[in-house]
Amino acid sequence: MFNIPEELKKLPSLPGVYIMKDMDDKIIYVGKAKSLKNRVKSYFQKTVPDIKTAQLAKRITHFEYVVTDTENEAFILENTLIKQHLPKYNIRLKDGKSYPYIKITAERLPRVLYSHKRGKDKARYFGPFVSGGHVHELLELIHRLWPLRRCAKLFPRDFDKGRPCLNHHIGQCKAPCCRLLAEDEYDEFAREAEQFIRGKTSGVAERLSREMHEAAEKMEYERAAEIRDTINSLKILTEKQKTEVGRDDRDYIAIARQDDEALMQIFFVRGGKLVGREHFITVGISSDEDDSLEGRGHASGASAEGNAQSEANAEAMSAFIKQFYGEAAVIPKEIVVSEAAEKDSIAAWLSERAGRQVAIVVPKIGEKLKMLKLAQTNAELTMSQFGAHIKREAERTAAAVSEIAAALGFDGNFTRIEAYDISNIQGYESVGSMVVFENGKAKPNDYRKFRMKTVVGPDDYAAMEEILSRRFKRFNENSEAFSVLPDVIFVDGGKGQISAAEKALAAQNISVPVCGMVKDERHRTRGIFFENKEITLPRHGEGFKLLTRIQDEVHRFALEYHRKLRADSQTRSVLDEIPGIGKTRRKELLKHFKSIDAIRAAKLDELCAAPSMNKKAAEAVFSFFDKER
């Protein structure tokens, strides 16, 4: 049992990050502190500063913390954990709109690419940038400075397949796909390019200068000249980047609020001129629950409400600055805001990131205040347009859910819909998919994939029974990934699939209504099969549109997984079937012998002589192919 009063006594007076959890062991808030002891204790006082903190404190059943050496390290760790866990009570940037980024992929032989948005993958993203044109210009120069590949080949599958491409012949790629450049050298190029994007160019210039002199000493004058030109290009770009953050470069950020969301409007001023503007949506500003003024200490009435609003805005502004500039490619010398919590600490952190002084300014008079008011006006106008759109979407979605619930004869609406589908080709690599819609909106974080474990062959009914059995067995086992029960289940199909699903539910002692999504002869959504009868929805109604989206989404998700498994299976070779021959030995064998046929024809002593092979492994390979002879 976690004893909060006792654990509070153990907290150190050191900087770090604290992680608040609820009764289900879910992370609901992540924060950083200059003193963990003082900060964490503040959540459990008799009076708290605002509604949101009061609601958060009610739900905390235990907490963890990580001590860091400095407050700056705490900033970085806090940002990382918020992005990873998306806690309910943290303010965070909301996806949904495209911004220009530079992306360095996480694949073997990484690529540097233009990206319209941050993906939920392992790639590294830099930006967002003021304009897409700037990103394209930067990428063009990067590919002239470093010969990184641009093709979409997948390695190791595509090594030595085909000839070097045109980029190799014009000197913009060293053809690592044909092993004309060692992987460690390629990775060094990628690391240098990343450092350059981050604005750290001194190390790159020093290395290039050293290589130029070494080439000249070896009388490799063409190589030396090539490196000299690279150094000159690097100097030009470095000087250009320096001019982009000049004396009159600053960002103005204004905030407009509506319920749980806030819109951040940024004006980008470079060289004293307004060169662009952009807006971002954040969520988690306040809770959607009780809005009473209880728990706000001695403040009351309109004054308390105003103070709470101001504190929430300051907290939202600080959270946005940390997330936006935490990975921004360019950090201006000044960030002008109306209010911000911990602005001195954040300014010190940004100064360390930028390698120069960065100030967060709250103007009281003058031109900066005028520009900030202009940004504020734009923020409010954009938020009113955005808010109206959100309201229309919410009304449309609520109408769709209500329409389906009424058609099924439910007394009230349902919150969570789970839909299931099976995908296979004549029983090959049969897979199942589960997609989730909450309040009529897709919830991709709750999607799940299933690969058949017991069903062999093209038996969709048995496959449906298996995946639902596994899903609800995990619920009964209190698995966090399957911890929520749906209000209704949709299966892609008719009576047979429904019967299989109901059988699986009965075996786990769970009662949830099951409906079938039936299609017409052209494989388009037709209606719902429920309680042994087909229910037709108006084709132009919101309910029919939602049903179509659910059916299309669960089918897409299943098909996507099935295609991935087929693609993975095609990259396997006969070497995978040899006992005792792992990934490293397979790779070395193919590299040494160049083909499966050459390995098959090799003698025992030739196999023994191959890299990473010993006598036992060589005998295993020889014996395996000897059966074919």
Secondary structure, DSSP 8 states (H G I E B T S, - for coil): ---HHHHHHT--SS-EEEEEE-TT--EEEEEEESSHHHHHHGGGSSS-SSHHHHHHHHH--EEEEEE-SSHHHHHHHHHHHHHHH--TTS-EE---S---EEEE--SSS--EEEESS--SSS-EEE---S-HHHHHHHHHHHHHHS----S---TTTTTT-S---HHHHTTS---GGGTSS-HHHHHHHHHHHHHHHTT--HHHHHHHHHHHHHHHHTT-HHHHHHHHHHHHHHHHHHHHHHHHS-TT-EEEEEEEEETTEEEEEEEEEETTEEEEEEEEEEE-SS-SS----TTSTT--HHHHHHHHHHHHHHHHHHHHHHHHHTS-S---SEEEES--TTHHHHHHHHHHHHTS--EEE---SSHHHHHHHHHHHHHHHHHHHHHHHHHHHHHHHHHHHHHHHHHHT-SS--SEEEEEEEEEETTEEEEEEEEEEETTEE-GGG-EEEE-SS--SS-HHHHHHHHHHHHHHHHHTT-GGG----SEEEEESSHHHHHHHHHHHHHTT----EEEEEE-TTS-EEEEEETTEEE---TTSHHHHHHHHHHHHHHHHHHHHHHHHHHHHHT--GGGGSTT--HHHHHHHHHHHSSHHHHHH--HHHHHHSTT--HHHHHHHHHHHHTT-
